[in-house]
């Protein structure tokens, strides 16, 4: 299948997923700042999830830039990733209304981890069939390993001691991925200059 058809579908679904959470927020009945207090955790969970999904979307588009055609395995991995991504709005609202409860945090964390693992599978499948990605696979693997480690530690800490650790781990993983991406790009530019 042509990449362009799937990317258009992926973009449309991801845009809906990233914005639909806001529709679940009830409008406060009062007009004081204190009336917004009940929404602080929902907005926090939404912000973390929105920017995490946005970062993933950016990375996927950069990854797919040089890809022309995708096979069935890649398509199904991404369809499964979109399924688990589409659950994020439900878990964000559930978590936001029960921020210190273990079950909502755990369900959110497991869903985020499922999205991450399916993204890893998609990258591995793409890397096997596209020479333009093979050289980049080691840096992707290292970045994903750090990402998964942070999220798994967050899930363990959240499940056993401090439920909010799960949402915090998604936030930390998002920044760790951005820093690693910056470092890899800087190293690539430095190597390019040394070759001149």
N, C-alpha and C positions, 0 to 999 in steps of 0.2 A: 504494500500500500504506500502511496505517496505520503511523505511526512507532512506535507502542508494540510491535508484534510484532517489528519489526526491532531495536529497542533492547533488548528482552529477549534476543533471540538474540545480539546484539553483546556484551551484558554477560556472558552465560554463557560465550561463547568467550573473551573477554578474561580472565575470572577463571581459567579453566583455563590459558591461556597464561602468566599472571603467576605462577602457583604451581607449575607442572609442573617447572620447573628444579630445584627442591629435591629432587625424586625421583631426579634423576640423580646427586646427590652420594653418593659411597660413604661409609659410616660408617667413621671411622678405627679401625684395629685396636688402637692404643694409647690410653692415657688421659692422656698428658702434653700440655702446651701445644704442644710441638714437633711432636706428631703432627697437629695442626691446621694446621701451616704450609703443607702442600701445598694446602690449600683456600682460602687467603687470596685468591688471585686469582679463583677461581671465585665466592667470596662477594662480592668487589668487583664483578665483572662482573654478577652477579645483582642486587646492590643498585642499581647504576646503571640497569640495564634495567628492574627492577621499578618504580622511582620514575619513570623516563621514561615507561613505559607507563601508569602510574597518573596522571601529569600529563596525558597525552594523553587518557585516559579522562574525566577531570574536564572538560577543555576541550571534548570532544565533547558531553558531557551539557549543559554550559552553552550550547553552540552550538545544540543541538537542542531546547532548552527550549520555544521558541515555534513550533516546526515541528509541523504536524499530519500531513502526508502527504508521502511521499517517492516519487520516480519511479525508473524502472529504472536510469538513469545513476548516480544517487547510490547505489542499492543495490549495483550492480556495482563501483563505486569502493570502497565499504566492504568488500565481500566480498574484493576483491583486497588491500585493506589488512589484513584479518584473515588472509589467506593468508601475506603476508610477516611479519606479527606472529607467526604460529604458528611461523615458522622461528627466532624469537629464542631459544627455549630451546636448540635445537641449537647455534646459534652461540655462545651464552653459555658452554655447557659446553666446546665446542671451543676458544674463546678463553681461557677460564679455565685450561684445561690447557696452553695454549701461548701465554702472555700476551705474549711478546716476538717471536712469529713473525708475519711479514707476512701470510701467506695467511689465517689465522683472523681476524686483526684486520680485514683488508680485506673479507672476506665479511660479517663482522658489520656493518661500517660501511656497505657497500652495501645490506644488508638494512634497516638503520635508515633510510637515505636513501630507499629505496623506500617504506617505511611513511610517512615524512614527505611525500613527493611525492604519494602517493595521498590523504593527509589534505588536502593543499592542493587537489587536484582535487575532493574531496568538498565542501569549503567553497565553492569557486568554483561548483560545480553547484548547491548549495543557495542560494547568494546570487543566482543568476540567476532563481530561481523564487519566492523568498520575500522580500517587501518588508521584513520585520522584520530581515533580515540585511544589506540593501544598505548601510545607513549604517555598519555595522560592518566592511565589507569592507576599507576602506583600512587600518585598524589591524591586521586579520588579515594582510593582504598584507605589511605592514612587518615584523610579527613573524615570519612565515614566511620572509621574505627573510633576516633576521638568522639565524634558525635554520638554514636551508639553507647560508648562507655559512659559518657556524662548522663545520658537519659536513663540507662539501666541503674546507675548509682542513685539517681533521683527517684526512680521508682522504688528501689529497695528502701531508701531512707524514708520516702513518703509512706510506704506501706507499713513500716515498722515503728517509726518515731514521729515524723513531722510531715503530715500530708502535703503541706504547701511546697515541700521540696520538689515535688514532681513538676509543678508549673515553673518553679525557679530553674530546674534543670533544663527545661525547654528553652528558657530565656538565655541561660549560660551557654548551652550548646549552639544556639543561634549566633551568639557573638564569637564563640570559638571558631565556628565555621567561617565567619567573615574574616577573622584575623588570619586564619590559615590560608584562605583564598588570597588575601592580600600578600602574604609572605611568599606563596608559590608564584604569584604574578611578578613580584619584585625580583625573586631569584631568576625567573625566566628572562626578565629584561636585562639583569646583570650579566647573565650568560650570553645574551645576544650582543651586548656591548663588548664583551671580552672577545667574541668571535670576529669583531670588525677589524 
